Amino acid sequence: MSCRTSLRLIATKAHHEAHISTEQDPSQPNPWFSRTHGKQRWTTGSRAAPLEGPQATDSVGSCHADGVTIRRLPFSSRQRIRATADFDNVYKNGRRGGDNYFGVAFRTSNGATARLGMSVGVRMLGSSVGRNRLRRLIRESFRQHQHELPAVDIVITARTAARGAAAKDLRTSLETHWQNLIRKCAASS
């Protein structure tokens, strides 16, 4: 070992520090990877290879997995309630229902499709992990039932019991709410 790469210890009465040389031994190979193993650069106009296998999709938006076609359902920005005025309008002029897990308020709308708004509060559910889990579950349930629902604005409010509930119970509750909503809207028409 050369004196450049060896450790030099300097011990004095006032300081006890290890001094390590930062100079590299010229006989050692370069520690950096070559371009073929490191970060890839894409040329202009290049694209990723098409997907193969279970995650491959076609232009219609369906997913092929083991010979089974699964249709991906959209949840566009047109289907979301974001404005405070829209939330207030549903709360003030809409009909209400609920159970231990969710409160549901809905109101007929002028739009062509159902719209969803969610109120998942920090005080009810605590951590962001739990709130985001619940939001994903509500969105997915809405996505699966959106074509059955009439043109209504729906606001789902999470209740405290949803915090520790199993996903299966939450899905069952949402399924019941969707069916009740369809029934109530059909009766009022």
Protein Blocks (a to p, Z undefined) as FASTA:
>chain_A
ZZklpccddddfkbccddddfbdcfkbccfbdcfklmccdddehiacdddehjlbccfko
paceehiacddddddfklpcfbfklmmmmmmmmccdddfkbccdddddfbfbdcdddddd
fklnopaklmmmmmmmmmmmmmmmmmmpccddddddddfklmmpcfklmmmmmmmmmmmm
mmmmmmmZZ
